[in-house]
Amino acid sequence: MPETQAPRRATARAAALLLSLAALPLAAQPVRNGPLPGPLPLFPPDNWWNVDVSTAPRDPNEAAILAFIGMNRGLHPDFGGDVSASGPDIYGMPYIVVPGSQPLVPVAFDYDDESDPGAPGRPVGYPIPPEAKTEPKWLEGGWPGSSGAGGDKHLLIVDRDNRLLFETWDTRCVPEGSASCTWRAGSGAVFPLDGNLRRPDGWTSADAAGLAILPGLVRYDEVFGSEPIRHAFRFTVRATNGYVFPASHRAGTTPGAPPFGTRLRLKASRDLSEFPAPVRRIFEAMKTYGLILADNGSDMYVQGTYDTRWDNDVLNPAFARLKVSDFEVVQLGWQPAGLPVDPCEAGPGPSCHEWLLASGARVRGDGGTSWKTDLTAVNGGESEATLFLRFLGHDADGRNGPERSFRLAAGRSMTWSDVLGSVFELEEAWGAIQLRSASPDLVVTSQTFTPGGGGSYGQSVPLFAETELIRGSASRTIPAIREDASFRTNLVLANGSEAACDVDVSLVSEGGTLLGTRRVPLPPLGMTQLTRVVRELGVTAAVSGARLVLSTPTASGAFAAYASVVDEKTGDPRTLLPR
């Protein structure tokens, strides 16, 4: 953005007559810069955008970080109104508020492996109104989505009824013919407004740092409102090096540069009495909540919304009077108390409750089947619970699998339909899922199924609590094993520990004869399936009524197991649990 922006004059009388957007009635149609759903600010009070950092510790490398940016560098408001009266170009980012009934539109992403196809547990698509395709000033930059204009072209959409934030970067509608086009974007992310959903490490979002954009913008309704601004602001510098919490993605490796997620805080001692009240409200928020580094760009550019009422003849010189030397650097990676904390990070304990779904699926099977897994959690307690989900995969070390967290209010339930697709954004995968929570009052179930000729069929795959895992010499038995021309049996083994372990699997006949045995290695938090387990144990004859005996010779070993007896004609599975 240029250093100076077109003047936008707002008289005192006009400012006094402005109503807060939050107080306006909710519209049934898409509204640009419309009223946001309460309570405000966006996201919970303990979210990294909204948390008070006024007493957070300072980083020991503060001097070097500030020196890299430049101690005499002034701030600049990267927002305003129209560039000119005759063109669509704008300063700042518009946002769109839509009702829950807004139709969803599929979006193809250039970075599809790090983008959300839709909201978790909901149909694929983004609620993009048709105005964004044909009308100016609905996307960042001002040009319609069907144009070829450059720039970041961020599209920010709030579904006020379902309390969801949809954001895309490099958004455009690519022509398919003379009268239609297909929405594409570089990347996209969906954030539930009621939770602190952080992107998986290494993932981007619509923002380079992997953060949500809208909650970090300076908004006109807040600046000219009656309440203090209660969130941090998004800013850029010319170069970055890696990332720290709350960021999840890097876009630079410049030596000495600050990482994404760096938080600056205006010094408490900085006198703000020289500034007009609306500007002072912005700067007071910088003292309490700070600035979060979210993208590469011009040094100390602070982002805000597009609004023709901004007066940049006031904003530009006011921001410029704040220098980098007026700021402190909050300790890199600092996490406020109250954010979702992994209750099992320090190992087993009274606040650590774990469950292991030995197998979830989003995969094609034999006979044209297509298997998916739904996961349901019920909070039977009297307080809110946070649930961590980690996909462990199969035949691999699961410790670095993608992870998501969700908040579940007391007495509420949540179902993640097609959990591997909707939560973990996986195209085709299968494997174990680990769940963790500090709450002992969660009940979690799953269903793995495929469409059939008369509807669907499948099985309820059990979730094993940490206390239900098989350990040491305490062997368990799975009865009723059958493998012949009509049925096959698959055995699933899942390691519930972060250390590798071996599992001894033995097949015993009805008469007590040992038919076969095998030692199966499992990587840390690893899962594997022995398809046609009887054959895998070296038995080629038909077997009926046999049993599997399972144990681990690994001293610290802890694993889950179940078997599926599958009808060869229909593909219908039956779950057998160890006893």
C-alpha positions in Angstrom: 0.0 0.0 0.0 1.3 3.5 -0.6 2.5 5.7 2.2 -0.2 8.2 1.8 -3.9 7.6 1.2 -6.8 9.6 -0.2 -8.2 11.9 2.4 -11.4 10.8 4.1 -13.0 13.5 6.2 -15.5 12.7 8.9 -16.9 15.6 10.9 -17.5 15.5 14.6 -21.2 15.8 14.0 -21.2 12.8 11.6 -19.2 10.8 14.0 -21.6 11.5 16.8 -24.5 10.3 14.7 -22.9 7.0 13.8 -24.5 4.0 15.3 -22.5 0.9 16.2 -22.9 -1.8 13.6 -23.3 -4.3 16.3 -26.5 -2.6 17.4 -28.1 -2.7 13.9 -30.8 -5.4 13.1 -29.5 -8.5 11.5 -30.1 -8.7 7.7 -31.5 -11.6 5.9 -29.2 -11.0 2.9 -25.4 -10.7 2.6 -24.2 -7.3 3.9 -20.8 -5.8 3.4 -19.3 -4.7 6.7 -22.6 -5.7 8.4 -23.3 -6.3 12.1 -21.2 -9.1 13.5 -22.8 -11.7 15.7 -22.3 -11.1 19.4 -20.8 -11.4 21.8 -17.9 -9.4 20.7 -14.9 -9.5 20.2 -14.8 -12.4 17.8 -13.7 -15.7 19.4 -13.6 -16.6 23.1 -12.1 -14.1 25.6 -9.0 -16.3 26.1 -8.3 -16.5 22.4 -4.8 -15.2 21.4 -6.4 -12.3 19.6 -8.4 -11.3 22.7 -6.1 -12.0 25.6 -4.6 -9.3 27.8 -0.9 -9.2 27.3 -0.2 -6.1 29.4 1.7 -8.1 32.1 3.1 -10.9 29.8 6.9 -11.3 30.1 9.2 -9.5 27.6 11.4 -11.5 25.2 15.1 -11.5 26.0 15.9 -10.9 22.3 13.7 -7.8 22.3 16.4 -5.3 21.3 17.5 -7.3 18.3 14.0 -7.8 17.0 13.1 -4.1 17.3 16.4 -3.1 15.8 15.8 -5.3 12.7 12.5 -3.5 12.1 14.1 -0.1 12.8 13.7 1.8 16.0 12.6 5.1 14.2 10.1 3.4 12.0 6.6 4.8 12.4 3.4 2.9 12.2 1.1 3.2 9.2 -2.7 2.5 9.0 -3.1 0.0 6.1 -6.7 0.7 5.7 -9.0 3.5 4.6 -11.6 4.1 1.9 -11.6 4.4 -1.8 -8.4 5.1 -3.8 -10.4 7.2 -6.2 -14.0 8.1 -6.8 -13.8 6.7 -10.4 -12.3 3.3 -9.8 -13.0 0.2 -7.7 -9.6 0.2 -5.9 -9.9 0.4 -2.1 -7.8 0.6 1.0 -8.4 -2.0 3.7 -10.3 -5.3 3.8 -14.1 -5.5 3.5 -15.9 -8.3 5.2 -19.3 -9.9 4.4 -21.9 -11.0 6.9 -24.3 -13.7 5.6 -27.2 -15.6 7.1 -27.0 -19.3 7.7 -29.2 -19.9 4.7 -26.6 -18.5 2.3 -25.9 -21.2 -0.4 -22.5 -22.9 -0.2 -20.3 -22.6 -3.2 -17.4 -25.1 -3.9 -13.9 -23.5 -3.9 -10.9 -25.1 -5.6 -7.6 -24.3 -3.7 -4.1 -24.1 -5.1 -2.9 -25.2 -1.6 -5.6 -27.8 -1.2 -3.7 -30.0 1.2 -3.6 -27.0 3.7 -7.1 -25.6 3.0 -10.5 -26.4 4.4 -13.1 -27.6 1.9 -15.8 -26.4 4.2 -16.7 -26.0 7.9 -15.9 -28.9 10.2 -18.8 -31.4 10.2 -20.7 -29.5 7.5 -21.2 -29.7 3.8 -18.3 -28.7 1.5 -18.3 -25.2 0.3 -18.1 -21.5 1.3 -21.1 -19.1 1.5 -19.9 -16.7 -1.2 -22.6 -14.3 -2.3 -23.0 -13.7 -6.0 -22.2 -10.0 -5.5 -18.6 -11.0 -4.8 -18.3 -12.2 -8.3 -19.7 -9.3 -10.2 -19.6 -6.2 -8.0 -16.6 -4.2 -6.7 -15.6 -3.7 -3.1 -16.6 -7.1 -1.8 -13.0 -8.5 -2.0 -9.8 -6.9 -0.7 -8.5 -4.6 -3.4 -12.0 -3.7 -4.5 -12.1 -5.6 -7.8 -14.9 -8.1 -8.5 -13.9 -11.7 -8.2 -14.4 -12.3 -11.9 -11.8 -9.6 -12.8 -8.1 -10.2 -13.3 -6.9 -7.6 -10.9 -3.9 -8.5 -8.7 -3.2 -8.1 -5.0 -4.0 -10.5 -2.2 -7.7 -10.6 -2.9 -8.7 -11.8 0.6 -12.4 -12.7 1.0 -13.7 -12.6 4.6 -17.2 -14.0 5.3 -19.0 -14.4 8.6 -21.9 -16.9 8.8 -23.7 -15.1 11.7 -26.3 -17.9 12.3 -23.9 -20.8 12.4 -21.1 -18.6 14.0 -18.5 -19.5 11.4 -15.7 -17.4 9.8 -14.7 -18.3 6.2 -11.6 -16.7 4.8 -9.8 -17.1 1.5 -6.7 -15.7 -0.2 -6.0 -14.9 -3.8 -9.7 -15.4 -4.5 -11.0 -15.3 -8.1 -13.8 -16.7 -10.2 -12.1 -18.4 -13.1 -14.2 -18.2 -16.3 -15.6 -21.5 -17.6 -17.5 -20.0 -20.5 -19.3 -16.9 -21.6 -21.7 -16.9 -18.6 -20.2 -18.8 -15.8 -17.0 -19.2 -13.7 -15.6 -21.4 -10.9 -14.4 -20.1 -7.6 -10.7 -20.7 -6.9 -8.4 -19.4 -4.2 -4.8 -19.8 -3.2 -5.8 -21.1 0.3 -8.8 -21.0 2.6 -9.7 -21.7 6.2 -12.8 -21.9 8.3 -12.9 -20.9 12.0 -15.8 -21.7 14.4 -16.3 -18.5 16.4 -17.0 -20.4 19.6 -13.6 -22.1 19.8 -9.9 -21.5 19.7 -9.2 -23.7 16.7 -5.6 -23.3 15.7 -4.3 -24.6 12.4 -2.0 -27.7 12.4 1.7 -26.9 12.6 3.0 -26.1 9.2 -0.4 -25.2 7.8 -1.3 -21.8 6.3 -4.8 -20.3 6.3 -6.0 -17.3 4.2 -3.2 -15.6 6.1 0.5 -16.4 5.6 0.9 -17.1 9.4 -2.0 -19.5 9.5 -4.1 -17.1 11.6 -7.6 -15.8 11.2 -7.6 -12.3 9.6 -10.9 -10.6 10.6 -10.4 -10.7 14.4 -7.1 -8.7 14.0 -8.5 -5.9 11.9 -9.1 -2.3 13.1 -12.9 -1.8 12.5 -14.7 1.5 12.2 -17.5 0.5 14.5 -15.0 -0.3 17.3 -13.0 2.9 16.9 -16.1 5.1 17.0 -17.9 3.0 19.5 -18.4 3.6 23.2 -16.5 0.5 24.5 -12.8 -0.1 24.6 -11.3 -2.3 21.8 -10.7 -5.7 23.2 -8.4 -7.5 20.8 -5.0 -7.3 19.2 -4.3 -6.0 15.6 -2.6 -7.7 12.7 0.6 -6.1 11.3 3.3 -6.8 8.8 7.1 -6.4 8.4 9.3 -6.6 5.4 10.8 -10.1 6.2 10.3 -12.9 8.6 12.0 -16.0 9.9 9.9 -19.0 10.9 6.9 -18.9 13.3 6.0 -19.1 16.9 2.7 -19.6 18.7 -0.1 -18.7 17.8 1.1 -18.8 14.2 1.4 -22.2 12.5 3.1 -21.4 9.2 6.3 -19.8 7.9 6.9 -17.7 4.8 10.5 -16.5 5.3 13.9 -17.5 6.6 15.6 -14.2 6.8 18.3 -14.3 9.5 17.6 -11.9 12.3 14.0 -11.2 11.2 11.2 -11.8 13.7 9.0 -14.9 13.3 5.3 -15.0 12.4 3.4 -14.8 15.7 5.7 -12.2 17.2 3.6 -9.9 19.4 4.5 -6.3 20.0 3.1 -4.3 22.9 2.9 -0.5 23.2 4.7 0.6 26.3 2.4 1.4 29.2 4.4 4.6 29.8 3.6 6.0 26.3 1.5 9.1 26.8 -1.5 9.1 24.5 -3.1 12.4 25.5 -2.0 14.1 22.3 -4.2 11.9 20.1 -8.0 12.3 19.3 -10.2 10.0 21.3 -11.0 7.5 18.5 -7.3 7.1 17.6 -6.5 6.9 21.3 -8.9 3.9 21.6 -6.8 2.1 18.9 -3.5 2.8 20.7 -4.9 1.8 24.1 -5.7 -1.6 22.7 -2.1 -1.8 21.5 -1.1 -1.4 25.2 -3.4 -4.1 26.4 -3.6 -6.6 23.5 -0.7 -5.7 21.3 0.1 -6.3 17.6 0.5 -9.8 16.1 2.9 -10.3 13.1 0.8 -12.1 10.5 2.3 -11.5 7.1 5.2 -10.2 5.1 4.7 -6.7 3.8 5.7 -3.1 4.6 7.3 -2.5 8.0 4.8 -1.7 10.8 1.7 -1.6 8.5 -1.4 -2.2 10.7 -4.4 -3.7 8.9 -8.0 -2.6 9.2 -11.3 -2.7 7.3 -12.3 -0.8 4.2 -14.7 2.0 5.1 -15.3 5.3 3.3 -15.7 7.0 6.7 -12.1 6.7 7.7 -10.3 10.0 7.8 -6.7 9.2 6.8 -5.7 12.9 7.2 -6.1 12.1 10.9 -5.0 8.4 11.0 -1.8 8.7 8.9 0.0 11.3 11.0 -1.3 9.9 14.3 0.1 6.4 13.5 3.4 7.9 12.3 4.0 9.5 15.7 4.2 6.0 17.2 7.7 4.6 16.6 9.0 1.1 17.0 11.0 2.4 20.0 7.6 2.9 21.7 7.0 -0.9 21.7 8.1 -3.9 23.7 8.3 -7.5 22.4 6.3 -10.1 24.3 8.1 -13.3 25.0 8.1 -15.3 21.7 5.6 -18.2 21.8 4.0 -16.9 25.0 0.7 -18.7 25.7 -1.9 -17.1 27.9 -3.5 -19.1 30.7 -6.9 -20.4 29.9 -6.1 -21.5 26.3 -6.8 -25.1 25.5 -3.9 -27.0 27.0 -3.2 -30.6 26.3 -4.0 -32.3 29.6 -1.8 -35.2 28.7 1.3 -33.2 27.7 3.1 -34.0 30.9 2.1 -37.7 30.8 -0.6 -39.8 32.5 -2.3 -38.1 35.5 -5.7 -37.4 37.1 -6.4 -34.7 34.6 -5.4 -36.8 31.5 -8.2 -38.8 29.9 -7.4 -40.5 26.7 -9.4 -42.6 24.2 -8.1 -44.5 21.1 -10.3 -45.1 18.1 -8.3 -47.9 16.6 -9.5 -47.3 13.1 -11.2 -44.5 11.2 -11.7 -44.5 7.5 -12.2 -42.3 4.4 -11.2 -44.9 1.9 -12.5 -47.1 -0.9 -12.8 -50.8 -0.2 -13.5 -54.0 -2.0 -16.6 -54.4 -4.1 -17.0 -50.7 -4.9 -17.5 -49.7 -1.3 -16.6 -46.3 0.1 -16.0 -46.2 3.8 -16.3 -43.2 6.1 -16.3 -42.7 9.8 -18.5 -40.4 11.9 -17.4 -39.5 15.4 -19.7 -38.2 18.1 -18.8 -36.8 21.5 -21.3 -36.1 24.4 -20.3 -33.9 27.3 -22.2 -35.3 30.3 -20.5 -33.0 32.8 -21.6 -29.7 34.3 -18.8 -27.6 32.7 -17.3 -26.9 29.3 -14.8 -29.5 28.0 -12.1 -29.2 25.5 -11.4 -32.3 23.3 -8.2 -32.8 21.3 -8.3 -35.0 18.2 -5.1 -36.3 16.6 -5.1 -38.4 13.5 -2.4 -41.1 13.9 -2.6 -42.8 10.5 -1.5 -46.4 9.9 1.8 -48.2 9.6 3.6 -45.0 10.7 4.7 -43.0 13.7 1.6 -41.2 14.8 3.2 -38.7 17.1 3.3 -35.9 14.6 -0.2 -36.4 13.1 -2.5 -33.4 12.5 -4.3 -32.3 15.5 -7.5 -30.2 16.2 -9.2 -29.1 19.3 -12.9 -28.4 20.0 -14.9 -26.9 22.9 -18.0 -28.7 24.0 -20.5 -27.0 26.3 -21.9 -28.8 29.3 -24.8 -31.1 28.3 -24.1 -30.7 24.6 -23.1 -33.2 21.9 -21.1 -32.7 18.7 -20.9 -35.0 15.6 -18.1 -34.8 13.1 -19.5 -36.4 10.0 -16.8 -38.0 7.8 -14.3 -37.0 10.5 -11.2 -37.6 8.4 -12.5 -35.4 5.6 -14.3 -32.7 7.6 -11.9 -32.3 10.5 -8.5 -33.4 9.1 -9.1 -32.4 5.5 -7.9 -35.8 4.2 -8.8 -36.9 0.7 -8.3 -40.6 1.3 -6.9 -42.1 4.4 -7.5 -44.6 7.2 -5.9 -45.1 10.6 -6.3 -44.6 14.3 -7.5 -41.4 16.0 -6.4 -40.4 19.5 -8.7 -38.3 21.7 -7.6 -36.4 24.8 -9.5 -34.3 27.4 -9.2 -33.1 30.9 -12.9 -34.0 31.4 -13.8 -37.5 32.6 -17.5 -36.9 31.6 -17.1 -37.3 27.9 -18.7 -40.2 26.1 -17.4 -40.8 22.6 -18.7 -43.2 19.9 -17.9 -43.8 16.3 -19.6 -45.4 13.3 -17.7 -46.6 10.2 -20.1 -47.2 7.2 -20.5 -47.4 3.5 -23.6 -46.9 1.3 -25.4 -50.1 0.4 -28.2 -51.1 -2.0 -30.9 -50.5 0.6 -29.3 -47.6 2.5 -26.0 -48.1 4.3 -24.2 -50.7 6.4 -21.2 -50.6 8.7 -20.0 -51.2 12.2 -19.5 -49.3 15.5 -15.8 -49.2 16.0 -15.0 -49.0 19.7 -13.0 -46.3 21.4 -10.7 -47.6 24.1 -10.0 -45.7 27.2 -6.5 -45.6 28.4 -7.4 -48.0 31.2 -8.8 -50.5 28.7 -5.6 -51.0 26.7 -3.9 -54.4 26.7 -0.6 -54.3 28.7 2.3 -56.7 29.3 1.6 -60.3 30.1 -2.2 -59.7 30.7 -3.3 -61.4 27.5 -6.7 -60.9 25.9 -8.8 -63.2 23.7 -10.9 -62.4 20.7 -13.3 -65.4 20.1 -15.4 -66.5 17.1 -12.7 -66.1 14.5 -13.8 -67.3 11.1 -12.1 -67.4 7.7 -13.4 -69.4 4.8 -15.1 -68.9 1.4 -17.9 -67.0 3.0 -16.1 -64.8 5.6 -12.8 -63.2 6.3 -11.4 -61.7 9.5 -9.3 -58.6 9.8 -7.4 -57.7 13.0 -6.7 -54.1 13.9 -3.9 -53.3 16.3 -3.2 -49.7 17.6 -0.4 -48.6 19.9 -1.7 -46.4 22.6 1.8 -45.3 23.8 4.4 -42.9 22.5 7.0 -45.6 22.5 7.3 -48.5 20.0 6.0 -51.9 21.1 5.5 -55.4 19.8 2.3 -57.4 19.9 2.2 -61.2 20.0 -0.7 -62.6 18.1 -1.6 -66.3 18.3 -4.4 -68.3 16.7 -5.9 -71.1 18.7 -8.4 -73.7 17.5 -11.7 -74.7 19.2 -9.9 -77.7 20.6 -7.0 -75.6 22.0 -4.4 -76.3 19.4 -2.0 -73.5 18.5 -2.4 -73.0 14.8 -0.1 -70.0 14.2 1.7 -67.1 15.8 3.3 -63.9 14.8 5.0 -60.9 16.5 3.8 -57.6 15.1 5.8 -54.4 15.6 3.9 -51.1 16.2 5.6 -47.7 15.9 4.8 -45.0 18.5 1.1 -44.3 18.4 1.1 -46.5 15.3 -1.7 -48.7 13.9 -1.8 -51.6 11.5 -4.3 -54.0 10.2 -3.7 -57.7 9.5 -6.1 -58.3 6.6 -7.2 -61.9 6.5 -5.5 -62.5 9.8 -5.7 -66.3 9.6 -3.8 -66.3 6.4 -1.3 -63.7 7.9 -0.6 -66.2 10.6 0.3 -68.9 8.1 -2.9 -70.9 8.2 -4.3 -71.7 4.7 -7.1 -74.1 5.8 -10.6 -72.8 6.5 -11.1 -71.8 10.2 -14.3 -71.4 12.2 -14.7 -70.9 15.9 -11.1 -70.2 16.6 -9.8 -67.5 18.9 -7.0 -64.9 18.8 -4.8 -64.5 21.9 -3.1 -61.1 22.2 -0.3 -59.8 24.5 2.8 -57.6 24.4 6.3 -58.5 25.4 7.2 -54.8 25.6 7.4 -53.8 29.3 5.8 -50.4 28.7 3.6 -51.6 25.9 -0.1 -50.6 25.8 -2.3 -51.3 22.7 -5.9 -51.6 21.6 -7.3 -54.3 19.4 -10.5 -55.5 17.7 -11.4 -57.9 14.9 -13.9 -57.5 12.0 -15.5 -60.6 10.6 -16.6 -59.5 7.1 -19.2 -61.2 5.0 -17.5 -61.9 1.6 -20.8 -61.6 -0.3 -22.3 -58.4 1.2 -19.2 -56.8 2.7 -21.0 -56.3 6.0 -18.6 -56.3 9.0 -19.2 -57.6 12.6 -17.0 -56.2 15.4 -15.3 -58.6 17.8 -13.8 -57.2 21.0 -11.0 -58.7 23.1 -12.0 -60.1 26.4 
